Amino acid sequence: MEPKIDVNALLAAGLRGRTMHVPNMLLKLQDWPHGKRNKHYLRLRKIVDEILTRVIPDPKRCQKFKDGDFAIFCCIWWPEAEWEELYTAALFTVWAFIWDDTIDTNEDILSDDFEKACVFRTQSLSYVRYWLGLTSQGELEPICPSPASAVFKDFGKRYTQIFSQAKCQRFFDEVKLFFKHSEMEQAERLAGHVPDYNHYMGMRHGVTAVRIFVLLLEVVHRINLPKWIMDSAELNAVVTECNHCIIIINDILSLKKELVTNCVISAVPVLFFAGKPLDTIVNLMMTELEDSRDRLNTVEAKLNHMTRDNPSLNENVMVFVNGCRLMDTGTLEYTTLVKRYDVLKYVQPDGSLDIVL
């Protein structure tokens, strides 16, 4: 019997050692908010590192997460948040990064064991439901799937104090959808399939957790948008474009990190597998970034018109939209900055990058 070909390893080998030139993406988003830092960074960094030490027993893995500096991530994404709201959002951030890494990277045993990963997803969903206050009265607390999962308990206690059960249900529904797409992505990766670009992007939109993270904008900005706005096609279009920009930015800047573990089913390798040269791929993705930016700006104008007769609502909706924009520019700033992605050394004087993969 012929040995099974590891497509991921072949793709990684084909890309490794090449130089990928990336234009200054911030110039394409320069009219969007960017460049601020929350004043609580040092305080948050200390607490986040303490949490990681407590819930990640393996020293090497714990250090990897500390190098990710989730505190600076939070302080870039939510620069104007006050301490309590920033800390609440940070708890979810820590949980989400660790949870995703447990399933998605070749460094964790669950990444290659689909059945165990499905059990973990099921247990995690029960745990999330319970701590969002969505179970029947008197129902016993479910098993905590891992030490790191307990971070969601602390987040859930805070979130349920702020929002109604309906808002908690919305949050849960987005987590459930995120888990479902995680399952689909893992199954496809383990099968050794390299999807075409359109199929990949459709799947990728579900596994970024962006649709959950945008709900934290209500936390950090102390706003509470009505259901009709949250359900509107226009606001969902803003979230979709916010997500798309993050995917473009992250798939480019995280590629070097992913090559280390042959975890390369992302936009650049998918297009490379289809026979496109690296420079062409980057140019295509820059065009997509610009188009997504323009679509978001267009739909913002519609939302502005829809809510203009209610000044308070209009203000809150615009805060939400700018929060989405800041998630995009913040992803670019964070991913370039931190050790986790190892690309800061490739930044050129004009802000472009020449990344040696």
N, C-alpha and C positions, 0 to 999 in steps of 0.2 A: 504493500500500500504506500502510495506517495505521501510524504509528510505534508501536513496542512500548511499552506503558505500564510505567514503572518503579514497581512496587508499593512497593518499599522507600522510594523517594523520596517517594511519596505519603503513606505511613504516617508518615514522619519529619516531613513538612510539617504533617500533621494534629496531631501531638503537640508539635511545637516551639513554645516560648513559653508553654505551659500550666504551671500550678503543680500539682505532685503532692504532696499531704500524706501523709506516711508516719508512722505511730505509732512510738513508741520500741520497736523490735523487741527490744532487750536485755531489756526488762521481761518479755517472753514467754519468755525463756531465762535468767532471772535465777538460777535454781537450778542452772544448769550452770556449769562452771568458766570463768572469763573474767578479763580485766584484768591478766594477768601479762606480763612481757617477759623474754626471755632476756638474761642478763648480757653476752653476747658480741656485742651488736648493733653497736657501733662497729667492732670488728675485722671482723665479717662484712660490714658495709656497704662498707668500704674494699676488701675482696677482691672482692666482687660487682661493684662499679663497675669495678675493674681488668679483670675478666673481660669485662664488657660492652664496654669500650673496645677490647679485643683482638678480639672476635668480631663486633662490629657496626660495619662500616666507615663506614656513613652517619652523620654526626654528629647529624643531626636525629632519626633513628630511635633512635640510641644514647641520646640524651638522654631520649627518650620512655620508654625502658625504665628508665633511671636514676630518672626521676620515679616509676616504679612501685614503687621501693624494695622489691625482693624480699627484702632483708635483714630489714626490719621484718616482712614477711609471715612469714618463717621464725621470727623471734623471738617473734611473737604465737602462732603455731600450735604451736610446740615450746619453751615457755618453760623447761622443766627439762632440756633436752638438754645434754650436755657438748659441748665444742668439736668433737671429731672427728666425732661423730654429727650435730651440727648442720650442719657443713660438707658432709658427705656428702649430707644431705637438701637442702641449699641448691643443690648442683650440679644435682640433678634438677629442682628448682624453676626455676632459670634456664633450663635446657634446655626444660622443658615450656611455660613462658610464651612463650618466643621461638618455639618450634615452632608452637604454637597460633595465635599472632599472624600468622605467615607465611601460614597458610591462611585464617584466619577474618576478617581485616579488609580493608576496601576500600583500605587504604593500601599493600598489597603486591601485586605483579604476579601472584603465584600465586593470590590470592583470586578472580580473575576468569578464570583459565586452568585449566580443569578437567583437561585432559590433562597439562599440566606439573605440576599439583598431585599427580596420581596417580603420576607418575614420582617426585616428591619423597617421597611416602608410601612407595612401594616401596623406594626407596633408604634411607630412614630406617629402615624395618623391618629390612632386611638389616644395617644398621649397629648397631642395637639388639641384634639376635640375636647378632652377633659379639661385642660387648663385654659381653654377659651370659654368654659362654662356652658358647653352645649350638650352635656349629657343629662340623663334623668336624675332627679334629686335622689340622693342616697346611693347612687352608683359608685362602686369602689374605684379608687384610683388605679389606673392601669399600670402595668409594668413599665418602668423607665428603660427604654431600649439600650441606653449607654450612659456613662457618666456625663458626657457632654450634652445629652438630650435634656438633662435637668435644667439647663440654662433656659429652655423654653418655659419651664414652670415659673421662673422669676419674671420672664417677659409677660406671660399670660396673665398673671396676677395683676400686673400693672395695666395691661391693655383693657382688661375687663372692667377696671375701675373708671376708665375714661369713656368707653363707648357702649352703645346699646347692644343688645343681643343680636339685632339685625346686622350691625356692623361687624360683630364677632363672627357671625355666620358668613359674611362676605369674605372675611379674612381666611376663615377655615376653607371655604370653597376654593380660594386661590391656592392655598397650600396643597389641597387635595389634587388639583389640576397639575401643579408643579410635580408632585410625587408621581402622578400618572405618566407625565412626559419623561420623567427620569427613568421610569421602567421601560418605556419604549426605546429611549436612547440607549440604555444599557443593553437591551436585547439585540439591537442592531449592531452595536459595537462588538459584542461577543460573538455574533454570527460572522464577523469579518467583512460585513458589507461596507462599501464606500458609496454613500448615496450621491445622487446628482445634486447640484447646487440648490435648486428650488426646493427639493424634498428636504435637504439638510436645513435650509433656513426656516422652513415651516416647523420642523421639529425643534430647532434651536430656540425659537421664540418661546417655547413652553418650558425650557429648562434653565432660563436665566434667573428666575425668581423676581424679575423686575415688576411683574404684575402684583407681587406681594409687597415689594419695597415701596412702590408708589403709595400704598395705603399708609405707610409710616409718615408720609408728608402731612397727613392730618394730625399726627402726634406731634411732630417737631414744630409745626407752625400753629398749633392750637386752633385748628379749624375743624369744621364738621360739615362736609358738603351733603346736600340733600340727595336722596336716592335717584331722583330723576336726572340730576347732573351726572352722578356716578355711572348711571346706566346709559347715558346718552352716547350716540354714535360718535359725536365730536370728542368727548373726553376720552373715549376708548381709542380713538384715532391718535390722540396725543400720546397715550400710553404705548400704543403700538410703535409709533415713530421713535419715542424715547428708547424703547426696547431695541429697535433696529439699529439705532446709532450706537448703543452700548455693545451690541453684538459685533458690529464692524470694528469698533475700537478695540474691544477685548480680544477678538479672534486674531487681530494683527499683533498686538503687543504681548499676548500671552503665548504666542507660538513657540518662542524659544524655550519657555518653561515646560510646555507640553512635550517638546521633543525629547526632553531628558528621560521621560518614562514611556515614550512611544504612544502617548495619548493624543493622537493627531487628527481625529475626525472633527475638523473645524473648517472654517471657510477657505483658508489659504490652501491646505492640503487637498480638500475636495476639488477645488479648481485646478490645482497642480496635477492631480490624478487624471483630470479630464484633458490634460495636454496643454494647458495654458502656461506661458512663461511667467516667472515671478513678477517681473515689472508690469506685465499686462494685468495680472491679478490685482496688484496694489492699485493700479489706475482704475480698474473696474470698481474696486471697493471704495475708492475716494469719490467716484461719481455717485455711488449709492449713498454715501454719507451726505453728500451735498443735496441729493434729491430728497432724502429723508428729512433733512433739516428744513428744506423748503416746504415740504408737505406739513410738517409740524407748525411752521409759522403761519401757513394758510389756515389751518383748522383753528389755531388760536384766535385768529380774527373772527371766525364764525362764533366761537364761544364768547368772545367779547361782545359781539352784537346780540347774542341770545340773552345775555344777562345784564345788559346795559341799564335796564329799568329798575334794577335792584342793586344799588351801589355796594352794599355790604357783601352780597353774594358775588358780584362782579370782582370785587377785590380779592375774595378768597379763591375764586377760580383762577385768577391771574397768578396768585401766589402758588397754587398747585402747578400750573403750567410752567412757571419759572423754576419751581422745584424739580420738575422733570428735566428741564434743560440743564440744571445744575448737576443732576445725576449723570448726564452725558459728559459735560466738560469735566466733572469731578472724576469720572471713570478714567478719562484720559490723563488727568493730573496724577491721580493715585497710582495707576498702573505704570506710568513712567517713573514714578518716584521710588517705590518701595523695592526692597531687596528680593521679595518673592518673585518678581518678574525679570530682574537682572537686565534691564534695558537702559537705565539712566546713563551708563557709561558710553552709550552709542549716540547720545543726543549731540547734534552738530550746532555750531554757532547760530544758524538760522532757524533752529527749532526742529529741523528734520531729523530723522534717525537713519543710521546705516547699521542695521542689526545683523550681526554675524550669528547665524542660526546654529 
